[in-house]
């Protein structure tokens, strides 16, 4: 997407580093980075704030639709919501052989909508939200120096891992509730090779269980991080030539627009697919937890 012509760094390396730096509390004050890939002392304000704003938006829209439900004369938003509910219920019926837990439907629908909208932020011009936050920081709060803000929550490893670990906690909870503590332990001891290979079963089942939150989080994070990088590279098509205003620069604008439009159309499919996969895997993992056997 187009990058606004501002005082943002025009050096490609500085530009990329600036946009890949989070507004972080508990990070190194000089590098603005965490000491480890996963650092529980760090708090990413930008990811948390964007996720919260999107959650409030979802709640507000759902509340408005709920107030105006009309079976005889449904609105467009009501039709869209009903179609989404039927779509999610269809996915649940394909996984659960018996009547599903009533929590699964609302959880799956919330995950799909929330992840999709957090991914959708990536389609907003790459400089628009960071520049707005920087303007507010400098002119309203008097912040000196650069203001960092990564607008796409799912492009930060913390947000996908937070959602994945929440789903994983539910998986463990329902495994214990449905199978019982003894049945859950037996799953580690005797799956998948039977009672004669208990040590191998423990290792294999541990790997299988740990892979659940990893597959949820890393797939979403990897795709959104890559998409964010591509939009930055497209913005740099013009930004790196902005210091030499001439007729040759005009040739870069159509290329940037075409590249941004093409990638945006493709990225719509990516963000929709990633939200769908996260939702379906959540349903599948919870469905496996609700079976008496493994």
N, C-alpha and C positions, 0 to 999 in steps of 0.2 A: 504494500500500500504506500501511498505517497508520504514522504516525510516533510514536515513543515520546515520552512526556512527560518531558523531561529539561531540562538546562540548555542545550540547543541553542538558537541564535538563533531567536526566534519572528517577527521581522520578515521578511516574505516575501523581500525583496531579500537580506538577510543570509543567510537560510536557503539560498536558491538559490546564492549565491556560495560559501557554505561547502561545499555538496555538490558544486559544480563545480570545486573547487580540489583539485589533486593533491598527494600526498606526493611532492615533487620535490626532487632533488638537482641543483644547478646552475642553479636558477631564481632570479629576483629575490627576495631575502630579505624584502622588504616586501610586494610584490604576489603573491608565490608563482606568478608567471606567467613563461613563456618570453619572450625578447625577440622571437622570430619565430614564425610558425606552425609551421615545422619547425626545431628547434634541436637539433643533434647533441651539444651540450654538456650538455643536460638529461637526467637519468635519472629516470624515473617509477617510484618504488619500488613504489607500490601496484599498478599494472598488471603490472609484472614479477612481483611476489610472488603475485598472484592467478593469473596465467597459469602460473607454476611449480607452485603447489599443485594446480591442475587437471590439469596434465600428469603430476604424480606420482600423482594419483588414477587417471588413465587407465591409466598404466603398472602400478599395483598391481592394478587390477581385471582388466586383460588377463593379468597374470601368474597371478592366482588362477584365472581361467577356463582358461588354458593348462595349468595343473597338473591340472585335474579334467576334461579333455575325455573324453567317453564317447560313442562313436558309437551304442551300443545304448540308452543311457538318458541322453539329454542333459538338462541342467538348463535352467531358464528363461533364465538369462543366456547360456548357450551357444546356445540357439535364437535369442535376440535378436542375438547377435554374428554367427551364421551368416546370419541374414536381412539384416543390414547389409552383410556381405561380398558376398552375392549381389546386393544392390541396387547397391552401388558397382561391382561387376564388370559389371553390366548397363549402367551409364552409360558405362563404359570401352569396352565392345564396340560401343556405338552411335557412338562417336567414332573409334576406331582401326579402320581397315579390315583391317589385318594384326595379327599378334600384338603385343600392347602390351608396352612396357618393364616388367619385373617391379617396378620402383620405383613405377610410377604407382598401382597398387592400394593398397599400404600408405600411400602419401602422401595419396591422396584420402580414404581412410577416417580417417586421423589428423586431417586438416584438418576433415572434417565433424564428428567427435566433439568435437574441441577447440574449434572455433568455436561449436558448439551449446552446450557446457557453459559457455564464457565468456559467451555471450549469456544463458544461463539464470540467471546470477547476478542479472540485472536483475529477476527475479521474486521474489527475497528481499526482505522489507520494507526500504524504502529507507534507514531509519535503523539497522537492526540491526547490520550489519557495521561501519559507521563509528563507532557508539557503542561497540561492543565493542573496537575498536582504540583509541579514545580512552580508554576505561577502563583498558586495559592500559598505554597510554602514561603516563597520569597516576599510576596506583596502583602499577605495577610498575617503570617506568623513571623515574618522577618528572619527566615532561615538564611544563613550565609553558607556559601559553597554549593556544590551540586546536590540536587534532590533526586534520590533513586526511587523508582516505582515500577515494578513489573506487574502489568495489568492482568495477565492470564494466570489464574490460580493453578490450573492443571499443568502449566509448564514449570512449576516449582515442585520438586520431588516431595515436599512435605504434604501438600494437599492430597495428591493421589494416595500416598501412603496412609494418611490419616483416615480417609474413607475406606481403604482396603483393610486396615487393622480393625476398624469398626465392624465391617462385615465379617472378618475373621473371628472377632469376639462373639458375634452372634452365632457363627457356625459352631464354635466350641460350646457355647451355652446350650444350643439345641441338641448337639451330640450328647451332652451329659443328661439333658432332660428326657430325650427320647430313648436312648440306649441305656442310660444309667451309668454311674461311674465304673462299675464292673464291665459293662458292655463296651464302654469307650476304651478302657484299658485293653480288653480282648482284641479290639480292632488293631491296636498297635502290635499285639503279640502274635496274632494268627493270620493277619492279612499281609501280603497276598498269597503266601506260599505254604500256609498250614503250620501245624504245631511242631514240625521237625526242623524248621528254619527260623526260630524265634528271633535270634540276633539280626538276621537279614531282614525279617519282617519289620522290626523296630526301625531300622535305618531307612528302609524303603518307605514306610508309612510316614515317618518324620519328614522325609524329603517331599513326599506328596502333599502333606499338610502345609509345610512352609512355602511350597510353591504357589499355594492359593493366593495369599496376599501379595506375593511378589509378582505373580502374573497379572493381577488386577492393577497394581500400582505402576509397574514398569512399562507395561504396554501403553497405558494412557499417557504417562509422562513422556515417554520416548517420542510418540507421535506428535504431541503438542509442542514439545521442545523443538523438534525438527521443523514443524510448521512455523513457529516463531522465528527461527533462524532464516528461513526462506523469505519471509516478509521483510526482515531487516536487510537482507541482501538486495531485495528489489528496491527498498527505499534508498540504498546506497548508490543505485544507478545514477540518480540525479545529485544526491548529497555530495558525492566526491567531486563533482564538477561545478558545484555551486559557487566556488570562489573565482571561476573564470567565466563571467557572463559573456557569451557570444552566441552567434547564430548556430554553432555546432551543438550548444547545450539544448536547443529546442528539439533536436533529433532524439534526445534521450527521453523526453517526456512521453511521446507516444509509446515508446518501447516499455517504459515503466508502467504506463496505464494498461497496456495489453498484458504484460507479464503479471501485474497485480490482479487484473480481472481473471485471467486464466487460472492462476493459482488459487484465487478466492473461490471460484466455482468448484475446483477440485477439492479444496479444503472443506467446503460445506459437506461433501460426501465423507471426508475423513472424520470431522467432528461428530457427525451423526452416527457413523459406524462405531466410533470409540464409545460414545454414550450407550449405544445399543449393546455392545460387547460387555461393557461393565455391568449393565443391568442383567443381561442373560447369564453371565457367569455368577453373579450374586444369587440369582434364582436357582441355578444348577447346584451351587455349593450348599445352599440352604436346603434344597431338595434332598441332596445326599445326606445331610445331617438329620433329616426327618425320617429316614428309612431305618428299620430295626436292624438290618444287616448292613454291610458296607457296600 
